[in-house]
Structures are given as C-alpha cells and as structure tokens.
Amino acid sequence: MHAPGLILAAPSSGSGKTLVTLGLLAHLRRRGIRVGSAKVGPDYIDPAFHAAATGRPCLNLDSWAMTPTTLGGLAQAAGQDADLVVCEGVMGLFDGADVTHGQSDGSTAEIAALTGWPVVLVIDARGMAGSAAAVLAGFARLRDKVKVAGVIFNQVSSDKHRRMIAAACAHACPEVALLGFMPRLEKLVVPSRHLGLVQACEHPDLPAFLAAAADAVGGHVDVAALQALARPAALSGSHPCPLPVLGGRIAVARDQAFAFAYAGVLEGWRRAGAEIRFFSPLDDQTPDGDAVYLPGGYPELFAGRLAANNRFLDGVRRVADRGGAVFGECGGFMVLGRSLQDKDGATHAMAGLLPLDTSFAQRRLHLGYRQAVLLADGPLGAAGQVFRGHEFHFATIAAEGPGQALFAVTDAGGAALGQAGWLAGRVAASFLHLIDAGT
C-alpha cells in the first residue's frame, strides 16, 4: 500500500519550511506513525536531515530532471510501507528552473499539480499581520491545479499577532485551514556553509535538535488536522533505476567528505541486482567492490587527510586497473583528478586517474540544472546517451587535459555550456550530480 501525502511549501526560501518539516517528521515518528519523506528538487543536504528524523531514506522528486516514469515511481516509493508522506518543497512554491507561460518548470507547484498532493504553506509572519492574508490568498489562488489546503504561520511574536493574522485569513481565505502559529525559536537554527546547511552527520547534537523541533511543532500545530488533508499520489510508475548500474558490487563512498548521493539512485541500483557496499575514504578504508562510486560532498575540507590515505587511493586505482567502473561526481570528480588546491592555497595530490587539477583558492559559483550528452562510450552508457542533473560548487579547474571529455552540456534553457568532465577507460567523472537518464 502507498500512503497519502502532502507538501510543505513556502512563499520563499528562508521562511522556515525546513524547520517545520523536520519538526513534523520527528513528531510523527515519535507518535509511532510510519512517515515517508520526499524533497522537491536536486538538494542532497535536506534529505539527510529528513532521514535522521524518519529513520528511512528521503527521495528526491524533480519534474525538470526526471522522466515521468522515474518521477511517478519515486513518488509511489516514498509512500511504500508508510502511513503518510511529507514532501518538502524547494525555494518558493512557484520557483523552478525556468518560467514559461506563467508556470515554472521544476517547481514545487509543478510537483503538487502532478502528484495531486495538497500544499501546506509555511509563511514567515515577521513584519506583517493583516497583509499575511493577502500573501496566503495570492498563493492559494494563483494556479487552479495547485491546491493550497492549509497554512502554518512562522515567527509569530505574540497572541495578539496570532489573532490579527487569524482574523484576516478567515475573512480573505476561509477555504484554507489555519493549522498553526509557530513562535520565534531563535535557538532552533541549523548552521550553514557555502552549499547550504551543514550536513546532518556534522550537527553537534542532532537528536536533541530534532526533539526540540518535534516539541515545537507538536505544541503549536494541529497535526491531526494536517494529516487529514493528505491525499494519495495521482502519479504511477514502477520502481525506477535512474542511472546505469556500474557493477555487481558497487563500493559507495559515504562519510563527511562524500555524502551527496541520491537515495533514489542507490535504491535503483539495488533493485537492479547490485550490492551496495559503503566505505569511508576519510577512515582510509579500501573500496570493496568491482565498481566504485565517489559522490559529491566536501573533500576540500579534508584534502590533506584524503591525500595521505593510501589504502583508499590505491584501492580506487586497483579497481580502475582491473577494468572496473569508477564514477565520480563533483567532489568525487576532484578526488579522481591529479591534485586539489584548498582555500588556503595548499596543493594536495589526489588519485591521478583523470587529467585535471582543481582549486578552491579562487572560488567561483557554478549553479544550475544541466542536460548532458555522453561524447564517448563508457561506464555510463553509449555515446549519445542523455542525462539530466544539477551543478552546484565553487571550485575552479586550474589545469586539465589532454584526454576524452565526458559530456557536452547545456543549461536548463538549452544554452550550450561546452564540454564537461573526463573519461579515461572506465573512469568517468564530472562536476555534475546526475539525477536521471533518458529525459
């Protein structure tokens, strides 16, 4: 059976939807409710917090990067063996990759329209009272296929503030359920760094944080009324395998340096028959598999330590020497190169399997959706295979080549961005985080 679901969204980033989502997930789990979670878009940090709150993997849903089959299959999988699915939106409700004909491709609103899941809006009420009703009414009525069924107001300063907002909303937007009014909670803040939140595995006391968030939601939100709004997903699909299977036993790097792997990709490999074996490069563990996957993360914060971990580096080289597939994304791409220069200018030798040197000494933002076409046959498939993914990093390439480029890349609007990544035998990597094939 697949559980009904709903989406927590907001008018903009910074409205508190992640805090409310985590508090709700932890509160539901505390009550013995089996809750599945999903995250709209290509984010990989929020889902790790979701997983800590629910005890099960969080699945990304992305209408720009995923085929309908993959999207439908993952929406259904999020509700498998669960009582409720809670999906956290991305940015503002109607924000996405591109806006055409008044609609934003890849937005939370598009996921709501496709799944049929009702939206619970989280609105930051600081600096307004009656005007909050105008914000709510505008979002609730902008798009017919997006049902805003409930609202939670965040950063409410007093009981008077609450009464003013409630009265205005009851008059202007009576069809939307007033589910809660969260007070200002200055101590409940998740620390951040250049790619967003600090990772869940780095939080100094994550269990206490989640418990406090659960207390806040349980004390200020009508959770029973919120649950009653949930509806089954209108999408259907089989269990997807978004990316080509790299081998029979895939050694997947997982620690503070390599944490940005999509749960849907790993689960797809498992369902295709592969065995996933996690290992820690930071602990100098040898990859135990016939293929290696180095996902993104923050290797630049541990570059000296990784450079000294010969069991890890030699183990990756041995898999490549035996003809096994080695696949790296973003941070993994940098580690497969010749060297990595940290923000202080120190240069650290890496695996040397690909012809590039990367640097954080001169940071430059690279951000956005990408469509990538394979330029040559390799572990990801035959030349011409199309992928969609996302790029988000501050590294620069100090030197590269010669060799075989991996992809020809365009952005979400179709503008050519040139070639990206490198392919050497069965070693393939780029700065892109691949989400799905065949789009």
N, C-alpha and C positions, 0 to 999 in steps of 0.2 A: 504494500500500500504506500501511496505517496501523500505526504502531509499537505494541508493547505498552507499558503504563505502570504506574506505582506512585505512591503518595502518601507524602510525608514529613509526618508529623503529630507532635503533642506533647500531653502532658497539660495544658499551659497556655501562655500567652504567656510569653516570656522564657526559654524552655527551650533556645534555640539552634538552632531548626529552620531559620531563615533563613540563618544562617551555614553550617550543614551543607548546606543545599540549594545555596547559591551555590558552595561548595567542590566539591560533587559535580558540578554543571553544568560548572564550569570544568575540572575534572579529566577528565570525559568528553570534552569538546570538545578538550582537549589531546591526548587519545589518538586523535583522529580519528573519534570516534563522533558521528553526527548526532543531537543531542538536542533534542527539543522540550520546552517547559515550559508549565506552567499554574499558576494561582494560584486557590485557593478564595476566594470572597467578592468584595467590591467594591473591594479595595485597588488603588491605582494606583502606589504607590511601589515595593513589592517587584518587580512585573513589570518595571520599568525596569532593576533590577539583574539580573534573570533575562536580559533581552535583551542586556545587556552581557556576561554570562557565556557565552551560547549563540550570539550573533550573529544571532538571529532573534526575532520578536515573541513575547511571552508572552501567552497567552489566559486571561482570567478565566472561571471556571466557578462559577455561582451558582444553586443549586437553589431559592432563595426568589424571586429576581428574574427568572429566565429561564423561558421556556416550555420544555417538553420538547424541542421541535424545535430551538430555539436551543441548549440545553444539549448535546444529542446532536451537533449539527453542529459545535460548537466543540470538544467532546471528540475527535471524529474529526479535525478540522483540526489539533489540537495534534500529532497523530501523523503528519501527512502529510509525506512525504519525510524521515522521521526513522527512527532505529534504536531509540529509546527515548523515552518521555515521562516526565518527572519533574514531578509536581504538588505544590506546597507547600500545606499546609493553612492554616487560619486559626484563631487563638486555640487553645483546647484541642480535642481530637478531637471531642468531643460538644457543643461550644458553638456556638450559632447564634442565629437571630432570636427564636425562641420555643420553649418546651418544651411539647409536648402528648403525652399517652400515653407519657411516658418518652423521647420522641425529639425532637431539636432541629432545627427547620426551618432550612435554610440552612447546616447544619454540614458540617464535613469528613467526618464519619461518613456523612452522607447522600450526599455525592458518592461516597464509597467504595462504598456499597451500590448506588448507581445504575450506576456505571461497572464495578463488579467489580474495580477496581484494588486490589491488596493494599496494606496500610498498613505502612510502616516507622516505628516510633515513635522519636522523639528525646527521651530522658529526661535531665533535669538531675540528676546524681547527687550534687550537693553535699549534705552533711549526712546521708547515708544510705548503707547498704551492703546488708545483707540485706533491708531494707524496700523497696529498689528492685524486688525480685522481686514484692512484693505490688502495687506500682503497675502493673507490667507485666501481671501476671495479671488484675488487675481490668479494665484497659483491653482486654486481649485477649479477655475472655470476657463482656463486658457485652452485646454485640449480635451475634447469630448471623450477620447478613448483612455484618458488617464484619470482614474477615479481617486481623488483625494478624500479618503474616508474619515480620517482623524487627524488631530494635531496635538503636539506636545510643545508647550512654550518653555523655553530655557532661559536662564538668567533672570528670573522673576525676583524683584527686590523686596516685595512686601505683600501682605494680604490685600492692601488697597490696590496695589499694582495688579494683582491677580484678578480682583473683582472688576476693575476697569476693562481689562482685556476680555474677560469672560462676557461681560455685558455687550461690548462692541461686537464680538464674534457671534453671539447668539442672535443679534439683530441682523448682521450683514451676511452671515453664512451659516444658517441654522442646520443645514444638511451635513455639516462636518462635525463629528463628535469631538468634544473637548475632553481629551484623555488625561491631561496632567499639566502641572505647572512646577517646573524644576527650579529650585532656588539657586543662588550663586554658590558655587562649590569650588572656591579657589584652590583648595588642596587636591582636588581631583583633576590633575593635569598630566597628560602623557608627555614626557620630554621628547624633543625633536632634534633632527640634524638635517643635512643638506638634501636627503632624499625623502624627507617627511618625518614620520615618527621614528623614535628609537625602537629597535626590534623588540619583540616580546621577550626573546631569550635574554635580553640585556636589562630588562626592567629590574630595578633594585629589589622590589617586593611585589611582584605581580599578583600573587594570591590575595594579599591584603588590599591592593588597589581594586581588583575585581569584586571583592567582598564589599568594599565601601561603595562602589558603583551600583552593585546589586541592592544594597540598602537604600540608596538614594532613589533608584527607580521604583523599588517596592513601596517606598514611603510616599511617593509623590505622583505616581502614575496609576491609573485604573487598568491594571494589566489584564484583568478578566475581560473588560470591555474591548481592549486592544486585541486580545486573542479572538474574540467573536467576530472581528472584521475580516479575518483571514479567509482566503478563497483558494481552491485548487488551481494549479497552473494550467493554462489553456494550451501550452506548448506540449508537444510529444516528441519522442525521439528515443533511439536505442542508446546503450552505453557507448560513448564515443572514444576513439583513440586519436586525439588531436594531432599528434606528431608521430613520424615513423619510429618504429621500435628499433633501438640501437643494438640490441643483443639479447641473448637469453638470460644473462645475469648482468644487470646494469648497476655498477658502483656509482652511487649518487653522493656527492659531497654535501654534507649538512653540518654546519656549525655557525659561529658568529660571523665568519668570513664568507660563507656560502649558504645563504638561507632563502634566496629568491626563486624558488621553484613552485610552479603552479600545481596544486593538488590534482586538478583535472588531468594534467599531462601524466603525472606519476600513476594515477589510478587507471588511466587509459593503457599505459604500458603493462600494468599488472593484469588487466582484463584481457590483453592480447597474449598473455602467457609468460611475460618476462618476470623474473625475480628481481626485486629492488633491494639492494644492499647498501645501507647508508654507512658512510665513513667520515672521519674528521681530519681534514688536512691540517688544521691547527694542532691537533694532537699527534701529528706525523704518522697517521695511520696509512697503510698501504691499501689502495683500492682493490677489492676482492671481486673481480668480475671479468667478463670478456668484453665489456664496454665501459666507458667512463663518461659521466655527465657532471660537468662543473657549472652549476648555475650561478647567477649573479649574487651580489652581496656587497661586502665591504672589505675586500682583500687589501685595499690600500692602507687600511688601519693596522694591518698585521703583516705588511710586506716583508719586513726583516725576519720575522718569525717563520713565514712561509718559505723564504729563500733558504733558510737553514734546515728545513725539514726534508732531508734527502730521501727518506723512505717514501714519503708522499710523492715527491717529484720523480724519483726513479721508477716508482710503481706506475705512474701515468705514462712515462716514456716506454716502459716494457709493454704495456697494453698496445700502444701505438706501434712498437716494433713488431709485435705479433700480428699486426693487421687488424686489431680490434678498433671499433669506432670510439673516437674521443670527441665529445661535443661540448663546447663551452659557450656561455652567454655572458656578455658584459664583464663582470668581474672574472668569470672563468676564462673569457677571451684574453684578458690581460695576463692572467697567470700562465696561459699557454704560449705567450709571446717570449721574446728574448729577455726583456727587462721591464721593470716597473719603477718609475721615479715617484717618491712620495711627496707630500705637500711641502716638506722641508728641503727638498732637493736631493735627498739621498737616493741613489740608484741601487736596486736590488735585482739580482739575477733570478729569472723565472725558468719555466720548463724548457724553453727554447724549441718548441715544436712548430711554431708559426713565426713568420718573418715580420715582427713588429716590436716596437718599443713604445710604451705608453707612459704618460706623465700626469701628475696632479699638481705640479709646481705652477703651471699656468692653467687655471681652471676655466672651462667654457661649457655652458649648459647646452646639452643636446636633449631635446624633449619632443615626443610626439609619436603618433601612430605611424607605422611603416608597412608597406607592402614590398615583399622581397621575392625575387625570382632567382632560382638557382642557375648559376652560369656553367656548371660542370657536374658530371655525375659524382656522387659521393655518398656518405653515410645517411644523408637526409633525403636521398632520392635521386632521380634523374634530372639532367639539365632541363630547365623549363618549368619545374615544379614551383608552384606559387605558395607563399606563406604570408600570413599577416601577423604582426606583432607590435611591440612598443619599444621605444628607446628612451632612456632617462638616465643620464650620467653627466659628470663634469670632467671626465678625463679627456686628454688630447693625445693624438698619435704623434710622437716625436720623430719617428722614422719607421718606414715599412718597406716591404718588398725586397727583392723581386719574388714573384710567385703567382699563384692562381687565385684571383678574387673569388669570393663565395657567392655574393648576391649582386644583382642590380636592384636598386632601391628607389621607391617613390614615397612621397608623404601621403597623408590622408586625402589631400586634394588632387593627387595624381602628378604633382610636380616631381621631376627627376632629381634625385639626390646623389646620383653617381653609384659607384661600386662600394661594397662594404664587406668586411670580413675576409678571411683567408681559408683556403683549402689546401692541405698537404697530405696526400694519400687518403687515409680515412680519419684524419684530424680536421675538424671543421668548427669554426667559431666566428662570432661577430659580436658587436655591441647590442644586437637586438635580442629582446626576450620574445621568442616565438610563442604564439598563442594557438594558432590553428593552421592547418594545411588545406589547400584546395578551395579557398574562398574565391 
